[in-house]
């Protein structure tokens, strides 16, 4: 049983900002009226002046005079305004993309969402009444296993999604690994992280290790989500991952035929080990691909045991080691090398789930892109 990390700092969350894809702008031409006022005044014709003088000289009808003056003013105003409008037509207020043509153009040229996706968070409670939750110290055990499961969904990703089910470590919980879970969801994976009722630090009592039941919990979560409880899942692209005791859970699924789940095509074991005291066989040929990742300075001495998982596996496999990396921060930290290692887990998932049986050459080609000198990559295809 791996001791708990001395510090479980909450990692930095990826920002989620709801922002319209296109800003909407409204504007008018404030200079149109000024230009109309500045237009040259149309000159009056000699005929109009002569007619006005004759009427004024008659002195017979002031009413006729004022009526004629009003008529002249109307005529002159019409001429001036017509000329101004022809030179400087007024512009109405507009909204970008408001015309039918512009709206159609925006619709046909807007790209579909692609990685990195924004992320939707939710929680689903899954209950298996057929198995038992053991006692946690002075808290009695009981029939049934309740798995409060964190869901990370990529917003905008369409169709049935590839699935990653994640196993947390002993005396821990999914919240410790938010930055890792978000990395996978932002890449387009549906991520599910159950809280194990045995080993979590969020329930009363003392956490206990229970690798066999936690491995079975992973398969139970897969079955539940394939039933559509959180939306469509691509049953041909299923992966499992885990850290510390969770990485040991993954070793059971990948190496021990008693816990094998043929629906799983990719395995990621981080700082895990083959548990002592559990019967084998270990290393039976398994379909799919395995990634083992560990820091060379793991404070619980797991560099050797994690490497043993890699050496024992009879499948396409890869081993990532981070020089100077510790037990937890290697996977949730913010240094350039730690960010690069998380990106490598995404490359592995993409390569391992792209074909039914990814080869070691395909894994090598995907993982060699890391370019970070602190990360060492080794690949193989057998024990």
KEKE-3310 file (N, C-alpha, C; in steps of 0.2 Angstrom, whole numbers, plus 5000, padded with zeros to 4 digits):
npx = (5004:5003:5010:5001:5003:5013:5009:4994:4991:4979:4977:4979:4965:4959:4954:4937:4928:4913:4910:4904:4907:4908:4910:4897:4893:4886:4882:4881:4881:4888:4892:4883:4872:4879:4886:4875:4870:4880:4880:4880:4869:4855:4854:4841:4830:4830:4817:4808:4811:4807:4793:4789:4792:4782:4770:4772:4772:4758:4750:4738:4734:4738:4737:4739:4752:4760:4756:4762:4776:4778:4776:4787:4798:4796:4798:4812:4818:4816:4823:4836:4838:4836:4847:4858:4855:4858:4872:4877:4871:4862:4867:4860:4859:4867:4869:4882:4883:4869:4861:4852:4862:4874:4872:4870:4883:4891:4887:4891:4904:4909:4920:4919:4919:4934:4949:4959:4945:4932:4926:4913:4907:4901:4892:4888:4880:4883:4878:4882:4873:4877:4889:4901:4905:4919:4923:4928:4940:4933:4921:4907:4907:4896:4883:4883:4890:4893:4897:4902:4903:4914:4912:4919:4916:4919:4915:4905:4910:4905:4894:4897:4908:4925:4931:4938:4941:4946:4956:4958:4971:4976:4969:4964:4956:4946:4946:4959:4966:4962:4968:4974:4963:4956:4964:4963:4949:4949:4955:4946:4940:4928:4928:4928:4928:4928:4924:4931:4924:4932:4945:4945:4948:4937:4926:4919:4929:4943:4954:4955:4965:4959:4962:4956:4942:4941:4947:4936:4927:4930:4927:4913:4909:4912:4902:4891:4891:4892:4879:4873:4870:4877:4877:4881:4893:4908:4910:4921:4932:4939:4947:4957:4964:4976:4982:4996:4989:4978:4985:4990:4978:4975:4986:4981:4970:4976:4986:4982:4973:4961:4955:4953:4946:4939:4934:4942:4954:4966:4978:4984:4996:5001:5014:5012:5011:5014:5004:5009:5006:4995:4987:4993:4990:5003:5005:4999:4995:4988:4975:4977:4985:4998:5003:5016:5020:5031:5040:5057:5062:5052:5045:5041:5048:5044:5049:5056:5046:5035:5042:5043:5030:5029:5039:5033:5022:5013:5010:5008:5018:5023:5035:5037:5048:5051:5064:5069:5056:5043:5031:5018:5017:5023:5013:5003:5008:5015:5026:5037:5041:5032:5020:5022:5023:5009:5004:5010:5002:4990:4994:4997:4985:4977:4985:4984:4970:4967:4968:4963:4973:4986:5003:5020:5028:5020:5016:5029:5031:5021:5024:5037:5037:5037:5049:5054:5068:5069:5061:5060:5058:5053:5049:5040:5035:5032:5035)
npy = (4994:5010:5024:5040:5055:5068:5081:5087:5097:5107:5107:5119:5125:5124:5139:5143:5151:5159:5165:5174:5169:5179:5196:5208:5222:5238:5252:5270:5282:5296:5308:5310:5319:5331:5332:5334:5346:5355:5355:5364:5378:5378:5389:5402:5404:5417:5419:5415:5426:5437:5435:5435:5449:5456:5452:5457:5470:5473:5474:5469:5457:5451:5438:5430:5433:5428:5415:5412:5414:5403:5393:5394:5393:5379:5373:5376:5370:5357:5355:5357:5347:5335:5336:5335:5322:5313:5315:5311:5298:5293:5282:5268:5261:5246:5228:5217:5204:5204:5204:5193:5187:5189:5182:5169:5167:5168:5156:5146:5147:5146:5137:5120:5116:5112:5103:5113:5109:5118:5114:5104:5102:5089:5078:5061:5048:5031:5015:4999:4986:4973:4970:4973:4986:4988:4989:5004:5007:5012:5013:5004:4991:4988:4982:4983:4995:5012:5024:5039:5049:5059:5069:5074:5083:5086:5102:5104:5094:5081:5067:5050:5048:5045:5036:5039:5031:5035:5031:5036:5039:5031:5037:5049:5058:5062:5076:5080:5078:5087:5095:5085:5077:5087:5090:5079:5079:5091:5088:5081:5069:5060:5060:5050:5049:5040:5040:5031:5020:5014:5019:5033:5049:5057:5052:5046:5038:5027:5027:5013:5000:4992:4984:4973:4976:4989:4988:4981:4990:5000:4993:4992:5005:5008:4999:5005:5018:5015:5012:5024:5034:5046:5051:5047:5035:5029:5013:5007:5013:5014:5018:5016:5024:5027:5033:5030:5020:5019:5017:5005:4998:4998:4990:4978:4976:4976:4966:4955:4941:4938:4949:4955:4966:4965:4976:4986:4996:5004:5008:5017:5018:5026:5029:5016:4999:4981:4972:4965:4949:4945:4934:4927:4923:4934:4946:4940:4938:4952:4961:4978:4993:4999:5012:5016:5027:5037:5046:5049:5052:5048:5048:5037:5027:5021:5020:5008:4997:5002:5002:4988:4984:4989:4980:4968:4967:4960:4966:4979:4993:5007:5016:5030:5041:5054:5064:5068:5069:5068:5059:5064:5077:5076:5073:5082:5095:5111:5114:5115:5103:5094:5098:5094:5080:5077:5081:5071:5059:5062:5060:5047:5041:5045:5038:5025:5022:5024:5013:4996:4988:4995:4997:4995:5003:5013:5019:5024:5033:5042:5047:5051:5064:5073:5081:5086:5087:5081:5070:5053:5041:5025:5010:4995:4978:4966:4954)
npz = (5000:4995:5004:5009:5000:5006:5004:4996:4985:4979:4961:4948:4940:4923:4913:4911:4900:4895:4881:4867:4851:4841:4842:4843:4834:4834:4824:4818:4805:4810:4804:4793:4794:4796:4784:4776:4780:4776:4762:4746:4744:4733:4720:4717:4703:4690:4685:4695:4705:4698:4697:4711:4713:4706:4712:4725:4722:4718:4730:4733:4739:4754:4759:4747:4745:4756:4754:4742:4745:4755:4746:4738:4747:4750:4738:4735:4746:4744:4732:4737:4747:4739:4731:4741:4746:4736:4734:4747:4754:4768:4781:4789:4805:4810:4812:4814:4802:4801:4790:4778:4769:4775:4787:4783:4777:4789:4795:4787:4787:4800:4810:4816:4834:4841:4849:4860:4870:4879:4895:4903:4919:4929:4940:4944:4952:4955:4959:4965:4969:4972:4977:4991:5003:5012:5030:5037:5047:5062:5057:5051:5038:5024:5014:4996:4984:4983:4971:4969:4955:4946:4932:4917:4903:4886:4879:4865:4858:4847:4844:4848:4862:4865:4880:4896:4911:4927:4941:4957:4970:4986:5001:4996:4982:4968:4965:4968:4956:4946:4936:4928:4924:4917:4907:4898:4895:4889:4877:4871:4876:4885:4902:4917:4934:4947:4965:4976:4989:4998:4999:4999:5005:5008:5016:5031:5044:5042:5028:5017:5008:4993:4981:4972:4972:4968:4955:4950:4951:4942:4930:4932:4931:4918:4912:4916:4911:4897:4896:4893:4903:4905:4892:4875:4872:4865:4862:4857:4860:4873:4888:4903:4918:4931:4947:4959:4971:4963:4951:4953:4953:4939:4935:4939:4930:4918:4918:4925:4922:4929:4931:4920:4907:4892:4885:4887:4879:4881:4893:4907:4919:4933:4943:4950:4955:4955:4965:4981:4988:4981:4971:4955:4938:4932:4919:4908:4890:4883:4875:4867:4873:4884:4895:4906:4918:4928:4941:4943:4955:4964:4980:4987:4983:4970:4958:4953:4956:4947:4935:4934:4931:4918:4912:4914:4906:4893:4879:4867:4873:4883:4892:4902:4910:4921:4924:4940:4945:4956:4967:4966:4960:4948:4939:4941:4941:4937:4930:4915:4910:4917:4912:4899:4900:4904:4891:4884:4889:4883:4869:4869:4872:4861:4851:4855:4854:4842:4833:4833:4838:4843:4838:4845:4838:4833:4845:4849:4839:4842:4855:4854:4851:4861:4865:4877:4887:4900:4900:4897:4885:4882:4873:4869:4865:4872:4885)
capx = (5000:5007:5008:4998:5007:5013:5005:4990:4989:4974:4980:4976:4960:4959:4949:4931:4925:4908:4911:4902:4912:4909:4907:4891:4894:4880:4885:4878:4886:4887:4893:4879:4868:4883:4887:4869:4869:4886:4879:4879:4862:4854:4852:4835:4830:4827:4809:4805:4812:4802:4786:4788:4792:4776:4765:4773:4770:4751:4747:4731:4732:4744:4737:4742:4760:4762:4755:4767:4782:4778:4777:4794:4802:4796:4802:4819:4821:4816:4829:4843:4838:4837:4854:4862:4854:4861:4879:4879:4866:4862:4868:4856:4862:4868:4872:4887:4880:4862:4858:4852:4868:4879:4870:4872:4890:4894:4885:4894:4912:4911:4922:4916:4923:4940:4953:4956:4938:4930:4924:4907:4908:4895:4893:4883:4880:4882:4877:4882:4871:4879:4896:4902:4910:4922:4924:4934:4941:4927:4915:4906:4905:4889:4881:4883:4895:4891:4902:4900:4908:4915:4912:4922:4914:4921:4909:4905:4912:4899:4894:4899:4914:4930:4930:4944:4939:4951:4956:4963:4976:4974:4968:4964:4950:4947:4948:4967:4969:4958:4972:4975:4957:4954:4969:4960:4943:4950:4958:4940:4938:4924:4932:4924:4933:4924:4927:4931:4922:4937:4952:4945:4948:4931:4921:4921:4933:4950:4954:4958:4966:4955:4963:4952:4935:4942:4947:4930:4923:4932:4923:4906:4908:4912:4896:4885:4892:4889:4871:4870:4868:4879:4877:4884:4900:4911:4912:4927:4938:4939:4954:4957:4970:4976:4988:4997:4985:4974:4989:4990:4971:4976:4990:4977:4966:4981:4991:4980:4967:4955:4952:4953:4940:4940:4932:4947:4960:4972:4979:4989:4997:5005:5017:5009:5015:5011:5003:5011:5001:4989:4989:4993:4996:5004:5008:4996:4994:4982:4974:4977:4992:4999:5008:5018:5023:5034:5046:5063:5063:5046:5048:5039:5052:5040:5052:5057:5039:5032:5045:5041:5023:5031:5043:5029:5016:5013:5006:5012:5018:5028:5037:5039:5051:5052:5070:5068:5049:5041:5026:5011:5017:5025:5007:4998:5012:5015:5033:5036:5041:5026:5014:5024:5021:5002:5003:5011:4997:4985:4996:4997:4978:4975:4988:4981:4963:4966:4967:4961:4979:4992:5009:5025:5031:5015:5017:5035:5030:5017:5028:5044:5035:5037:5054:5057:5074:5068:5056:5063:5053:5055:5043:5041:5029:5032:5038)
capy = (5000:5017:5029:5046:5060:5073:5087:5086:5103:5107:5110:5125:5124:5127:5143:5142:5157:5159:5171:5173:5168:5185:5202:5211:5229:5243:5259:5274:5287:5303:5313:5311:5325:5337:5333:5337:5354:5358:5355:5370:5380:5379:5396:5403:5406:5424:5418:5415:5432:5442:5433:5438:5456:5458:5450:5461:5477:5474:5476:5467:5451:5448:5431:5427:5434:5423:5408:5411:5413:5397:5388:5395:5390:5372:5371:5377:5365:5350:5354:5356:5341:5330:5336:5332:5315:5310:5315:5308:5295:5292:5275:5266:5257:5239:5223:5213:5198:5204:5203:5186:5185:5189:5177:5163:5167:5166:5150:5141:5147:5145:5130:5116:5116:5107:5104:5111:5111:5120:5108:5104:5097:5086:5072:5056:5043:5025:5010:4992:4982:4966:4969:4975:4991:4986:4993:5009:5008:5010:5014:4997:4990:4987:4979:4988:5000:5018:5027:5046:5049:5066:5068:5080:5082:5092:5105:5105:5088:5078:5060:5045:5050:5040:5037:5038:5031:5037:5029:5040:5035:5030:5043:5054:5059:5064:5083:5081:5077:5090:5097:5080:5075:5092:5089:5074:5082:5097:5084:5077:5063:5060:5057:5048:5048:5038:5041:5024:5021:5011:5022:5040:5053:5061:5048:5045:5032:5027:5024:5006:4998:4987:4984:4969:4979:4995:4986:4979:4997:5003:4989:4994:5012:5007:4997:5010:5024:5013:5012:5031:5038:5053:5053:5042:5033:5025:5007:5004:5018:5015:5018:5017:5027:5028:5035:5027:5014:5019:5014:4998:4995:4998:4985:4972:4976:4975:4961:4949:4939:4937:4956:4958:4968:4965:4982:4991:4996:5008:5008:5021:5017:5031:5028:5011:4993:4975:4972:4959:4945:4944:4928:4929:4925:4941:4946:4936:4942:4956:4966:4985:4996:5001:5017:5017:5034:5038:5051:5045:5054:5046:5048:5031:5021:5017:5019:5001:4994:5004:4999:4981:4984:4989:4974:4962:4967:4956:4970:4985:4997:5012:5018:5037:5043:5061:5065:5072:5069:5065:5054:5067:5083:5074:5072:5088:5101:5116:5115:5114:5095:5091:5100:5090:5074:5077:5081:5064:5055:5063:5057:5040:5039:5046:5033:5018:5021:5025:5007:4991:4985:5000:4994:4999:5008:5019:5022:5027:5039:5047:5049:5055:5071:5077:5086:5088:5083:5078:5065:5048:5037:5018:5007:4988:4974:4960:4954)
capz = (5000:4995:5009:5006:4998:5011:5002:4990:4984:4973:4955:4945:4935:4916:4913:4907:4899:4890:4877:4861:4846:4837:4845:4839:4834:4831:4823:4813:4802:4814:4800:4787:4795:4795:4777:4772:4781:4773:4755:4743:4743:4726:4718:4714:4696:4688:4684:4702:4707:4694:4699:4717:4713:4703:4717:4730:4720:4718:4737:4734:4744:4758:4759:4742:4745:4761:4752:4737:4749:4757:4740:4735:4751:4750:4732:4736:4751:4741:4728:4741:4750:4734:4729:4746:4747:4730:4736:4754:4757:4775:4783:4794:4810:4807:4816:4810:4801:4802:4783:4776:4766:4780:4792:4779:4776:4795:4797:4783:4788:4807:4811:4822:4840:4841:4854:4866:4871:4885:4899:4907:4925:4932:4945:4944:4958:4952:4964:4963:4976:4972:4981:4998:5005:5019:5036:5037:5054:5067:5053:5049:5031:5022:5007:4991:4983:4980:4968:4967:4950:4943:4925:4913:4896:4881:4877:4858:4855:4845:4843:4854:4864:4869:4887:4900:4918:4931:4948:4962:4975:4993:5005:4991:4979:4961:4965:4968:4950:4942:4930:4924:4921:4912:4901:4894:4893:4884:4871:4867:4879:4891:4908:4923:4940:4953:4972:4979:4996:5002:5000:4998:5011:5009:5019:5038:5045:5040:5021:5017:5001:4991:4974:4968:4971:4964:4948:4947:4951:4935:4925:4933:4929:4911:4910:4918:4906:4891:4896:4891:4909:4904:4885:4871:4873:4859:4865:4854:4862:4881:4892:4910:4920:4938:4950:4965:4972:4957:4946:4955:4950:4932:4934:4939:4924:4912:4919:4928:4918:4934:4932:4913:4904:4885:4882:4888:4874:4883:4900:4910:4926:4935:4950:4952:4956:4955:4973:4984:4992:4977:4966:4948:4935:4930:4913:4903:4884:4884:4869:4869:4874:4891:4896:4913:4919:4935:4942:4945:4962:4968:4987:4990:4980:4966:4951:4952:4955:4941:4929:4934:4927:4911:4910:4914:4902:4886:4875:4865:4879:4883:4899:4902:4916:4922:4928:4946:4946:4963:4967:4963:4956:4941:4935:4941:4942:4932:4926:4908:4910:4920:4907:4893:4902:4903:4884:4882:4890:4877:4863:4870:4871:4853:4847:4857:4853:4834:4829:4837:4842:4841:4838:4849:4833:4833:4852:4849:4835:4845:4861:4853:4849:4867:4864:4883:4889:4906:4899:4894:4882:4880:4870:4868:4863:4875:4892)
cpx = (5004:5005:5005:5004:5007:5009:5000:4987:4984:4977:4976:4971:4960:4953:4943:4927:4920:4908:4908:4908:4914:4906:4902:4892:4888:4883:4881:4883:4884:4888:4888:4875:4872:4885:4881:4868:4875:4885:4878:4872:4861:4851:4845:4835:4828:4819:4806:4806:4807:4795:4785:4788:4785:4770:4766:4770:4762:4748:4740:4729:4738:4743:4740:4750:4763:4762:4761:4774:4783:4780:4784:4799:4802:4799:4809:4822:4821:4822:4836:4843:4839:4844:4859:4861:4858:4869:4881:4873:4867:4863:4864:4861:4862:4871:4876:4883:4872:4858:4857:4859:4873:4878:4872:4879:4893:4892:4889:4902:4914:4914:4919:4921:4928:4944:4957:4949:4937:4927:4918:4908:4901:4897:4887:4885:4878:4882:4877:4879:4873:4886:4896:4907:4912:4922:4929:4935:4935:4921:4913:4905:4898:4888:4880:4889:4893:4897:4900:4906:4908:4915:4914:4920:4916:4915:4910:4907:4905:4900:4896:4906:4919:4930:4936:4941:4946:4951:4961:4967:4973:4974:4968:4957:4951:4949:4955:4969:4965:4962:4973:4969:4955:4958:4966:4953:4944:4952:4952:4938:4933:4927:4927:4929:4928:4928:4926:4929:4927:4942:4951:4946:4942:4925:4923:4925:4940:4950:4958:4960:4962:4956:4958:4945:4936:4943:4941:4925:4924:4927:4915:4905:4908:4905:4890:4885:4890:4882:4868:4868:4871:4880:4881:4891:4902:4914:4919:4933:4937:4946:4953:4964:4970:4982:4989:4993:4980:4978:4990:4983:4972:4981:4986:4973:4970:4985:4988:4973:4961:4951:4951:4946:4941:4938:4937:4953:4966:4972:4985:4990:5003:5007:5013:5013:5011:5010:5005:5005:4995:4991:4988:4988:4996:5007:5005:4995:4988:4981:4975:4984:4992:5004:5009:5022:5025:5039:5052:5065:5057:5048:5045:5043:5048:5043:5053:5051:5035:5035:5044:5035:5025:5034:5038:5024:5018:5008:5011:5012:5024:5029:5040:5042:5053:5058:5068:5061:5047:5034:5019:5012:5020:5019:5002:5002:5012:5021:5032:5037:5035:5020:5016:5022:5013:5000:5004:5006:4991:4987:4996:4989:4975:4978:4985:4974:4962:4965:4966:4967:4985:4998:5014:5028:5026:5015:5023:5034:5026:5021:5034:5043:5036:5043:5057:5062:5073:5064:5060:5058:5056:5049:5045:5035:5029:5035:5045)
cpy = (5006:5022:5035:5051:5065:5079:5085:5092:5103:5110:5115:5122:5127:5132:5141:5149:5157:5165:5170:5173:5175:5191:5205:5219:5233:5249:5263:5279:5294:5309:5315:5317:5331:5338:5336:5344:5358:5358:5362:5372:5381:5386:5396:5406:5413:5424:5419:5422:5437:5441:5436:5445:5459:5457:5455:5468:5478:5476:5474:5461:5449:5441:5427:5427:5429:5416:5407:5410:5406:5392:5388:5392:5382:5369:5371:5372:5358:5349:5353:5350:5335:5330:5333:5325:5311:5310:5311:5304:5293:5284:5273:5262:5250:5235:5218:5206:5198:5203:5195:5183:5184:5183:5170:5162:5165:5159:5145:5141:5146:5137:5126:5116:5110:5108:5110:5114:5114:5114:5109:5099:5095:5080:5067:5050:5036:5020:5003:4988:4975:4965:4973:4981:4989:4991:4998:5011:5007:5012:5007:4997:4989:4984:4984:4993:5006:5022:5034:5048:5056:5064:5075:5078:5088:5095:5106:5099:5084:5071:5056:5047:5045:5041:5035:5037:5031:5034:5033:5036:5035:5036:5049:5055:5062:5072:5085:5081:5081:5092:5091:5077:5081:5092:5084:5076:5087:5094:5081:5071:5064:5056:5056:5046:5046:5039:5034:5024:5018:5016:5030:5043:5058:5058:5047:5038:5033:5024:5017:5005:4992:4986:4980:4973:4985:4994:4984:4985:5000:4999:4991:5001:5012:5005:5002:5016:5021:5012:5019:5035:5045:5055:5047:5041:5028:5019:5004:5008:5019:5014:5019:5020:5027:5030:5032:5021:5013:5016:5007:4994:4994:4992:4978:4971:4974:4969:4954:4947:4938:4944:4959:4960:4969:4972:4987:4991:5000:5008:5013:5020:5022:5030:5022:5005:4987:4973:4965:4956:4944:4939:4930:4924:4932:4941:4942:4941:4946:4961:4973:4987:4999:5006:5017:5023:5034:5043:5047:5047:5053:5044:5041:5025:5018:5017:5012:4997:4996:5002:4992:4980:4984:4983:4968:4961:4964:4960:4975:4990:5002:5014:5026:5038:5050:5062:5070:5072:5065:5061:5057:5072:5082:5074:5078:5095:5105:5118:5113:5106:5092:5092:5095:5083:5072:5076:5074:5059:5056:5060:5050:5038:5040:5040:5026:5017:5022:5019:5002:4988:4990:4996:4998:5004:5014:5022:5026:5033:5044:5051:5053:5062:5076:5082:5088:5084:5079:5072:5059:5043:5030:5014:4999:4984:4967:4960:4954)
cpz = (5000:5000:5005:5005:5004:5010:4996:4989:4978:4967:4952:4940:4928:4916:4909:4906:4894:4887:4870:4856:4842:4841:4840:4840:4831:4830:4818:4810:4805:4809:4794:4788:4794:4788:4774:4774:4778:4765:4752:4743:4736:4725:4715:4707:4695:4688:4691:4705:4704:4696:4706:4718:4711:4708:4723:4728:4719:4724:4737:4738:4747:4759:4754:4742:4750:4758:4746:4740:4751:4752:4738:4740:4751:4744:4733:4741:4748:4736:4732:4744:4745:4732:4735:4747:4742:4731:4742:4756:4764:4776:4789:4799:4808:4813:4812:4809:4801:4795:4782:4773:4771:4785:4789:4779:4783:4797:4793:4784:4795:4807:4817:4828:4839:4847:4854:4867:4878:4889:4903:4913:4927:4937:4944:4949:4955:4958:4962:4969:4977:4976:4987:4999:5012:5024:5035:5044:5058:5063:5050:5041:5030:5015:5002:4990:4980:4977:4965:4962:4947:4936:4922:4906:4892:4878:4869:4854:4853:4844:4849:4856:4866:4876:4891:4907:4922:4938:4952:4966:4982:4997:5001:4988:4972:4960:4965:4961:4944:4935:4925:4920:4916:4906:4896:4891:4888:4877:4868:4870:4885:4897:4914:4928:4946:4960:4975:4987:5000:5004:5000:5005:5012:5013:5027:5039:5042:5033:5022:5009:4999:4983:4970:4967:4967:4957:4946:4947:4944:4930:4926:4931:4921:4909:4911:4913:4899:4890:4894:4897:4908:4896:4881:4872:4868:4863:4863:4856:4869:4884:4899:4912:4928:4941:4957:4966:4966:4951:4947:4952:4943:4931:4934:4933:4918:4912:4921:4925:4923:4933:4925:4910:4896:4882:4882:4882:4876:4891:4902:4917:4928:4942:4953:4954:4956:4963:4975:4987:4987:4972:4959:4944:4933:4923:4907:4897:4885:4878:4872:4870:4881:4891:4904:4913:4927:4935:4945:4953:4966:4975:4991:4987:4974:4959:4949:4951:4949:4935:4928:4930:4920:4908:4910:4909:4895:4882:4872:4871:4878:4891:4898:4909:4916:4927:4934:4948:4953:4962:4964:4958:4949:4936:4935:4942:4936:4928:4919:4907:4912:4915:4901:4894:4901:4895:4881:4883:4885:4871:4863:4869:4864:4849:4848:4855:4845:4831:4835:4842:4840:4843:4843:4844:4833:4840:4852:4845:4838:4851:4860:4851:4855:4867:4871:4886:4895:4906:4895:4891:4880:4878:4869:4866:4866:4882:4892)
residu = (UNK:UNK:UNK:UNK:UNK:UNK:UNK:UNK:UNK:UNK:UNK:UNK:UNK:UNK:UNK:UNK:UNK:UNK:UNK:UNK:UNK:UNK:UNK:UNK:UNK:UNK:UNK:UNK:UNK:UNK:UNK:UNK:UNK:UNK:UNK:UNK:UNK:UNK:UNK:UNK:UNK:UNK:UNK:UNK:UNK:UNK:UNK:UNK:UNK:UNK:UNK:UNK:UNK:UNK:UNK:UNK:UNK:UNK:UNK:UNK:UNK:UNK:UNK:UNK:UNK:UNK:UNK:UNK:UNK:UNK:UNK:UNK:UNK:UNK:UNK:UNK:UNK:UNK:UNK:UNK:UNK:UNK:UNK:UNK:UNK:UNK:UNK:UNK:UNK:UNK:UNK:UNK:UNK:UNK:UNK:UNK:UNK:UNK:UNK:UNK:UNK:UNK:UNK:UNK:UNK:UNK:UNK:UNK:UNK:UNK:UNK:UNK:UNK:UNK:UNK:UNK:UNK:UNK:UNK:UNK:UNK:UNK:UNK:UNK:UNK:UNK:UNK:UNK:UNK:UNK:UNK:UNK:UNK:UNK:UNK:UNK:UNK:UNK:UNK:UNK:UNK:UNK:UNK:UNK:UNK:UNK:UNK:UNK:UNK:UNK:UNK:UNK:UNK:UNK:UNK:UNK:UNK:UNK:UNK:UNK:UNK:UNK:UNK:UNK:UNK:UNK:UNK:UNK:UNK:UNK:UNK:UNK:UNK:UNK:UNK:UNK:UNK:UNK:UNK:UNK:UNK:UNK:UNK:UNK:UNK:UNK:UNK:UNK:UNK:UNK:UNK:UNK:UNK:UNK:UNK:UNK:UNK:UNK:UNK:UNK:UNK:UNK:UNK:UNK:UNK:UNK:UNK:UNK:UNK:UNK:UNK:UNK:UNK:UNK:UNK:UNK:UNK:UNK:UNK:UNK:UNK:UNK:UNK:UNK:UNK:UNK:UNK:UNK:UNK:UNK:UNK:UNK:UNK:UNK:UNK:UNK:UNK:UNK:UNK:UNK:UNK:UNK:UNK:UNK:UNK:UNK:UNK:UNK:UNK:UNK:UNK:UNK:UNK:UNK:UNK:UNK:UNK:UNK:UNK:UNK:UNK:UNK:UNK:UNK:UNK:UNK:UNK:UNK:UNK:UNK:UNK:UNK:UNK:UNK:UNK:UNK:UNK:UNK:UNK:UNK:UNK:UNK:UNK:UNK:UNK:UNK:UNK:UNK:UNK:UNK:UNK:UNK:UNK:UNK:UNK:UNK:UNK:UNK:UNK:UNK:UNK:UNK:UNK:UNK:UNK:UNK:UNK:UNK:UNK:UNK:UNK:UNK:UNK:UNK:UNK:UNK:UNK:UNK:UNK:UNK:UNK:UNK:UNK:UNK:UNK:UNK:UNK:UNK:UNK:UNK:UNK:UNK:UNK:UNK:UNK:UNK:UNK:UNK:UNK:UNK:UNK:UNK:UNK:UNK:UNK:UNK:UNK:UNK:UNK:UNK:UNK:UNK:UNK:UNK:UNK:UNK:UNK:UNK:UNK:UNK:UNK:UNK:UNK:UNK:UNK:UNK:UNK:UNK:UNK:UNK:UNK:UNK:UNK:UNK:UNK:UNK:UNK:UNK:UNK:UNK:UNK:UNK:UNK)
# end
